[in-house]
Amino acid sequence: QVQLVESGGGLVQAGGSLRLSCAASGRTFSSYAMGWFRQAPGKEREFIAAHSIVSMYGGSTTYSDSVKGRFTISRDNAKNTVYLQMNSLKPEDTGVYYCAARTGVYVTSRQYDYWGQGTQVTVSS
């Protein structure tokens, strides 16, 4: 069982930056692929970024086209934490951001085993 708690959301002007954190409980954090998703009002939850298990897949990452080049996912296995650095934010980045964990390879679908409660990010124009 893994519990995930996101933090770092808030209100930021367009062009600004935020760094989200997701702290995981348990001693096996390093064995999970981690993902970030967001959900805008009235829209489905969409994939943003994922980070593979370092020991098995070399810590590779993948991003949605909408955030590629602006967002960076990283993880610190010693701190049981995954991060999402968000730069050059746009109003369309507004939404609730969720982190998620799954065993095995990362996927860009919502097929993750564990989810956090989410943190709100609002980007004003």
C-alpha positions, 0 to 999 in steps of 0.5 A: 500500500502506498499513500501519496500526498501532493503539495506546492500548488497555488496561484501564479501569473502566466509565465511563472513557475511552480514546483509540485511535490508528492510525498509517498509513504512506505519503504518501496517507493523506488519500485514504483513508476510515478506519474503526474496528471491534471484535471481541469474543470469539466474535463477528464483527468489527463496525463502530464508526465511519468518517471520510470523505476530507476533500477529497472528502466533507467529513470526514463521520463515521458511528457505530454505534448502540451507540457513538453519543454516546460515541465520536468518530472524528477524523483528523489528515492531517498526522500520518497518524493517525486517532483514536477517543476512547472515553468512558463505556466499558461492559463490552460495549465490550470487544474487539480494536479494529481500524482500516481504510482504503479508497479512495473513500467510507466504508462500514459493512461490512468492505469495507476494503482495509487493516487493522491488527493490532488493540489490546485494550480491556478494560472492567471492571465 
